[in-house]
């Protein structure tokens, strides 16, 4: 989802940052998988590789689900804050107009007297 006010450079920067963060997550999942299988000395090489692959895939699947939940929550919070900001703007505008109308009325009454 493109951000408001962000140019193409900002979008590219966000994509690069996201890619680098995901690659760091992949590297971490692979490292943790190797640590997990490291203590299982009785595994064959093929078994070790398969367990590492599945462990890393499961870890990345969970990380993706977490990121999707966070992104959905961020979007809902953004919508909520935009709604509240709109209400606040309308209230401030109404208050300003009311004060201006009151001052205009007072000034008109003072000029008439």
VEXDREN-2710 file (C-alpha; in Angstrom, 1 decimal):
% VEXDREN-2710
k/r/px/py/pz
1/UNK/0.0/0.0/0.0
2/UNK/1.7/3.3/-1.1
3/UNK/2.2/5.9/1.6
4/UNK/0.7/9.3/1.1
5/UNK/3.3/12.0/0.5
6/UNK/6.0/9.4/-0.3
7/UNK/7.7/9.8/-3.6
8/UNK/9.1/7.0/-5.7
9/UNK/12.4/7.2/-3.9
10/UNK/10.6/6.6/-0.6
11/UNK/8.8/3.6/-2.0
12/UNK/12.0/2.1/-3.3
13/UNK/13.7/2.8/0.0
14/UNK/10.9/1.0/1.8
15/UNK/11.0/-2.0/-0.5
16/UNK/14.8/-2.3/-0.1
17/UNK/14.5/-2.0/3.7
18/UNK/11.8/-4.6/3.7
19/UNK/13.8/-6.9/1.5
20/UNK/16.9/-6.5/3.8
21/UNK/14.9/-7.1/6.9
22/UNK/13.3/-10.2/5.4
23/UNK/16.7/-11.6/4.4
24/UNK/18.0/-11.0/7.9
25/UNK/14.9/-13.0/9.1
26/UNK/15.7/-15.8/6.7
27/UNK/19.4/-15.9/7.8
28/UNK/18.2/-16.0/11.5
29/UNK/15.8/-18.8/10.8
30/UNK/18.5/-20.8/9.0
31/UNK/21.0/-20.2/11.9
32/UNK/18.4/-21.3/14.5
33/UNK/17.6/-24.4/12.4
34/UNK/21.3/-25.3/12.4
35/UNK/21.6/-24.7/16.1
36/UNK/18.5/-26.9/16.7
37/UNK/19.9/-29.8/14.6
38/UNK/23.4/-29.3/16.0
39/UNK/22.6/-31.2/19.2
40/UNK/21.0/-34.1/17.3
41/UNK/24.2/-35.9/16.5
42/UNK/22.4/-39.1/15.5
43/UNK/20.8/-37.6/12.3
44/UNK/22.2/-38.4/8.9
45/UNK/23.2/-35.5/6.7
46/UNK/20.0/-35.8/4.6
47/UNK/17.8/-35.9/7.7
48/UNK/19.6/-32.9/9.2
49/UNK/19.1/-30.9/6.0
50/UNK/15.5/-31.8/5.8
51/UNK/14.8/-30.9/9.4
52/UNK/16.7/-27.6/9.0
53/UNK/14.7/-26.8/5.9
54/UNK/11.4/-27.6/7.6
55/UNK/12.4/-25.7/10.8
56/UNK/13.4/-22.6/8.8
57/UNK/10.3/-22.8/6.6
58/UNK/8.0/-23.0/9.7
59/UNK/9.9/-20.2/11.4
60/UNK/9.5/-18.0/8.3
61/UNK/5.8/-18.9/7.9
62/UNK/5.2/-17.8/11.5
63/UNK/7.2/-14.6/11.0
64/UNK/5.1/-13.8/7.9
65/UNK/1.9/-14.4/9.8
66/UNK/3.2/-12.1/12.6
67/UNK/4.1/-9.4/10.1
68/UNK/0.7/-9.6/8.4
69/UNK/-1.1/-9.3/11.8
70/UNK/1.1/-6.2/12.6
71/UNK/0.5/-4.7/9.2
72/UNK/-3.3/-5.2/9.5
73/UNK/-3.3/-3.6/13.0
74/UNK/-1.3/-0.7/11.7
75/UNK/-3.7/-0.1/8.9
76/UNK/-6.7/-0.3/11.2
77/UNK/-5.0/2.2/13.6
78/UNK/-4.2/4.5/10.8
79/UNK/-7.9/4.5/9.7
80/UNK/-9.0/5.1/13.2
81/UNK/-6.6/8.0/13.7
82/UNK/-7.5/9.5/10.3
83/UNK/-11.2/9.4/11.4
84/UNK/-10.4/11.0/14.7
85/UNK/-8.3/13.6/13.1
86/UNK/-11.1/14.5/10.7
87/UNK/-13.5/14.8/13.5
88/UNK/-11.1/17.0/15.4
89/UNK/-10.6/19.2/12.4
90/UNK/-14.3/19.6/11.9
91/UNK/-14.8/20.5/15.6
92/UNK/-12.0/23.0/15.5
93/UNK/-13.4/24.6/12.3
94/UNK/-16.9/24.8/13.8
95/UNK/-15.5/26.3/17.0
96/UNK/-13.4/28.9/15.0
97/UNK/-16.4/29.8/12.9
98/UNK/-18.6/30.1/16.0
99/UNK/-16.0/32.4/17.7
100/UNK/-15.7/34.5/14.5
101/UNK/-19.5/34.8/14.3
102/UNK/-19.7/35.8/17.9
103/UNK/-17.0/38.4/17.6
104/UNK/-18.6/39.8/14.4
105/UNK/-21.9/40.0/16.2
106/UNK/-20.3/41.8/19.2
107/UNK/-18.4/44.2/16.9
108/UNK/-21.6/45.0/14.9
109/UNK/-23.5/45.6/18.1
110/UNK/-20.8/47.9/19.4
111/UNK/-20.8/49.8/16.2
112/UNK/-24.5/50.2/16.2
113/UNK/-24.5/51.6/19.8
END
